[in-house]
Amino acid sequence: MLIRAGYDINFMANSPTPMIAMLNLHPSRAQDLRTPHRIVANRPVPMEDFTDSFGNVCTRLTVPAGGVSLSCDFVIEDSGEPDRQSPYARQHSPVELPADVLVYLLGSRYCETDRLSDIAWNLFGSTAPGWARVQAIVDYAHRRMTYGYQHARSTRTAWEGHQEQVGVCRDFAHLAIALCRCMNIPARYCSGYLGDIGIAPVDVAMDFHAWFEVYLGGAWHSFDARHNVPRIGRILMATGRDAADTPLTTAFGSVWLGGFKVVTDEVADHANAGEMLRLAA
């Protein structure tokens, strides 16, 4: 299947302000692109890409006085299959893990393993290691918290989400990640697109989404504590220890949003899809 995705985001500033944007497609999905992925500014703003320590593509720019709009519009091919289910994927002992995976066992800015360790072992110590244990953690996080945009707070940690029992998608992900790490299961935070594909339409504005991945059976697997069902059409943008490693933007000064629109739709009209691909060629 083909998915059309992108965004149009307006940033406002009173004076030139340096910024790092993490609004690119993750390199692991580059081979699936069917049209170019380009960040376009509505003003002549120089942009420079670099790769961070987690393998994410970041863009450096300076938001000019008066602001700038950044947009992107691309088509990507997807399998059309729900998230892969691997119920027999085994949990590795920490001594077996690749060196670059070990960091995803450690506490981080939003995932306080020290504060949640006793809770995790009391809740999940008797569950079977591996996939079943991760699913038990996801079920718990999904039940524990109530979702709502009105509950958004950029400083909320996994411990605070557990105590307050409210949050948005990033808070669900942080809680599940922290509990997995407490149980010696490597878990990393993911940001990207997730449209309403294969489900009933949702009457809220489209936004970027947060989920997480765990390392089992020698591979990374997607889980979503917010929805807690396999979904179709995830488009990965960035991964890291938690949201501190994957912010959409980091401004070194005062910048605020003047507009925000995200699009993620299945291209159902094959004739239109063919025309889009032809124009992009």
PAMARKE-42965 format. One record per residue: x, y, z negated of N, C-alpha, C in turn. Coordinates in steps of 0.05 Angstrom, whole numbers, plus 5000, padded with zeros to 4 digits. Layout:
N
XYZXYZXYZ/...
# end
This chain:
281
501749765000500050005000501850255000/500650475009502050735010500750914989/502451064975501551264955502751534962/501051734962501952004966502152134938/504452244932504952354905506452624908/506452774887507853034887506753224867/507653464868506953664848507253944860/506154134846506554424851506554554824/508854644815509154754788510355044790/509055224777509855504777511155574750/513655664751515155744728515356054728/514856174705514956464702517256534684/518656764690520856854674521157154677/521957294656522357584658525157654668/527057474665529757514674530857254685/532957254701534157014712534856814689/533856574692534156374670534956104681/537356004673538255744683536355524673/536055314690534255094684535354834696/534754614682535254344693532454214696/531854114720529353984725529753694730/528053524717528153234722525553164736/525353254761522853234777523353064802/525552914802526252754825525252464821/525152324843524552034842527051894831/526451684815528651524805530051374828/532751354828534151224850533250934855/532150794835531250524840528850504858/527450724863525150724882525850864908/528250944913528951094937528450924962/528950664961528550494985525650464992/523850544974520950514980519750764992/521350984994520251235006519651185036/517451295044516651285072516651565085/516851775068517452045077519652155059/521052365068523152475050522052575024/523652565003523052684977524752934974/523453164976524953414974523553604955/525053734937524053944920524254204936/522054344939521854584955521154814937/522655034939522055284924520755484943/518955654931517555854947519256114949/521656114937523556334939526256214945/528056374956530756264962532356224936/532055984924533455924899535355694904/537955734901539855514904539355294884/539455034894539054804876541254604881/542154484859544354284860543554034845/543753804857543053554844545553424831/545053284809547153124796545852894783/547352684776546352444763547252454734/545352414715546052424687547052144677/547652124652548851884641546951644641/544451694645542451474646541751394675/543051524694542451464722540251614734/539251824721537051984731538152214749/536652284769537452504786536352764775/538052954769537253214757537853434777/536453654774536853884792537354134776/539654264782540354524770539354754787/538154954774537355194788537155424768/536755664778536155894761533456004769/531656014750529056134755529456434756/528756564779529256844782527157014766/527757264761525857444748523357444765/521057414751518557404766517657114770/519456924769518656644770519056514797/518556254798518856094823516955854821/515955774844514455524846516055304858/516055074846517354834857515254634865/515554524889513554334898514954094912/513453874913514453634926512053474936/512253354959510053204971511352974987/510752724979512052494991510152264992/510852065009509351815011511251595004/510351414987512051184979510450924982/511850714989510550454991510750304965/508450184958508350034933507249754939/507849564922506949294926503849264924/502649454910499749434905499049234884/501049114871500648914850500749054823/499248944803499449054776502248994764/502749124742505349084728505948784725/508448714731509248434730508848324702/507748084700507447944674509347704673/510947694653512947474650512747364621/510647224615510147134587512346954576/513946834593516046654584518846784583/518947044588521447194587522447194558/524947094554525847064527527147314515/527147324489528547544475531447464471/533247654478536147604475537047674447/538947524437540447604413542147844420/542448034401544148264407546948194418/548047974410550747904419550747824448/548447764460548247694488547747924506/547048154495546148384512548548514527/548048604552550048764565550649014549/553149114552553949344536552249584541/551349624567549749864573546849844563/546049614553543349574542543249624512/545549594499545649614469544549884459/544950094474544050364465541050364460/539650184474536650184472535750014448/537549934431536849824405537150024382/538350254388538950454367536750654363/536650764339534850984334535551224351/533551404357534051634373532251864363/532452094377531152334368528152294360/526652154377523852114372523151834362/525051664359524551384352526151304327/525051354303526551314279526351024269/528150864278528150584271528550544241/530050724228530450684199527850714184/526150894192523650944177521550734183/521750604206519650414214520450124212/522950064204523949794204522349604185/521849694161520349524142517549474152/516249674163513549644175513649444197/515549464215515749294238516149004230/517948944211518448674203516148554188/514748724172512348624158510148554177/509848704199507648664218508348444238/510848434248511448264271513548054266/514448034241516547834235515747554239/513047494238512147224241511247164270/511347364288510447314315512747184331/512047044352514046904368515847114382/518547074381520347264395519747274425/520347504437520047524466517547674473/516347584496514047724507511747754487/511147534473508947544454509347754432/511747784423512347984403512048264414/512948314438512648574451509648634454/508148444464505248494468503848544441/504648414420503548464394504048754385/506548854391507249124385505549324401/505249264427503649444444500749444434/499649214428496949204418496649374393/498549354375498449504350498549804355/500449894371500750184377498250284391/497050124409494650204423492350234404/492050064384489850084365490450294344/492950324337493650504314493050794320/493450874346493351164352490851224369/489851464366487651574382488751764402/488051734428489151894449487452154452/488852374459487452624466489452844472/488852994494490653224501490853424478/488653444462488653634440490553554418/491553314419493453214399496353254407/496853374431499553394441501253574422/503653484416505553644401508353554409/510053734418512653654430514553554409/514053604383515953524362515153264349/512853144356511952904341513752674347/514552534325516352304328514652044325/515951814329514551564327513451534298/515051594278514151574251511751754246/511852004255509652184251507152094266/507451984291505251884305503951654290/505551484278504551254263502951354239/503851564226502551664202500051824210/500251994231498052164239495852014255/496751804268494951624284493551774307/494851974318493852114342496252174360/495652224386497852294403497052284432/499052334450498652314479500552084488/500752044514502051804524504951774513/506352004511509151984502509251884473/507251954457507251864429506651574427/504851464443504451174444507051034452/508351134472510851014481512951024459/513251244446515351274425514851074402/512351044394511750864372512450574380/511550494404512150214413515150174416/516550364428519450344431520850304404/520150474385521450454359520950184346/518450094347517849834335519249604349/519549614375521049414390523949414381/525149644380527949664372528349554343/526449604326526649504299526749194299/525449074319525448784321527648684340/529648844345532048774361531348724390/529248854400528548844429529249114442/531049114461531749364474529349484488/528949744484526649884496527450164504/526550244528527250504538524750654548/524950914546522751094553522751144583/520351154595520051204624518151434629/518751604648516951814657516551784687/514151864696513551844724510651894731/509851784754507151814763505551564758/502951594751501151364749498351464756/497451404781494851494790492651304781/490151394786487851224779487251024801/489250854806489050654827488250384815/486050274826485150014816483450034791/482750274782480950314759478850524767/476850544750474750744754476051024752/475251214769476351484767476151604739/478251744731478251874705477852174709/475952284694475152564698476952754682/479552744686481452924675483552994696/484753224693486753314713489153114713/490153054737492452874739494853004726/496552834714498952934701501152724705/503552784697505552574695504952394672/506152154672505451954652508051854639/507751754614509951624600509151334593/511051154597510750874589513450784579/513950524577516550434568517150164580/519750084579520649834589522249694568/521949424567523549264549525349074565/527549004552529548824565529148544554/527948364571527448094564528247914587/529347684582530047494603531847614624/533647794616535647904634534548124653/532148234648530948434665529248624649/528648854661526949054649524049014658/522149034638519348984644517749224633/515749304649514149544641511849464622/511449634602509249614583508049894579/505549904573504150164570502350154546/503350274523501750264499499350444500/499350644517497050824520494750674532/495150524555492950394569492750104560/494949964555495049684546493649494566/493849554591493049374613495049404636/495549184651497349214674496049414694/497749594704496749794722498149784749/496949904769498049904797499150184803/501450184816502550434827504250604810/505650494791507550654775509750754794/510451004792512651124807514651244787/516851114783518751194763520351444771/520651634752522251874756524851854739/524551784714526951794696526651594673/528851504663528951334639530951444619/530651374594532451464573531751344547/533151434526532551324499529751404490/528951654496526351754489525852004505/523752154499523052394515525252604514/526952604494529152794494531152764517/531252514528533052464550531752504577/529052544577527652554603525752784605/526453024595524553254597524153334626/521753404633521253494660523053734667/523253914648525054154652526354224625/528754334627530054454604530954724612/529854934600530555214606532355324585/534455464594536355594576535655884573/533255934562532156194559529056174559/527756404562524856404561523556364588/522156134591520756064616518055944607/515956014622513255904615511855824641/509855654638508455554660506355754670/506355794697504255954709502255794724/502855534729501055354743502255074743/500554874744501554594742499554414756/500454274777498754084791500353844799/499253604793500553354801498553194817/499553064838497952894856499052614857/497352414854498052134858495651984868/495551934894493251814907494051594926/492551384927492951184948492151294975/493751244995493151335022491351115035/488751155033486850955042486350965072/486651215083486251255112488751185127/488850945139491350855152492051025176/490051135190490651315212492051565202/491051675180492251915169495051845158/495351605146498051535136500051515159/499151405182500951385205501751655215/499851845215500452115224502452255205/502152215179503952325159506752215163/506951955168509551835172510851935198/509251975218510252075244511352355241/509952525227510752805224513352825207/513652635189516052635171518452515185/518152365206520352235219522252425233/
# end
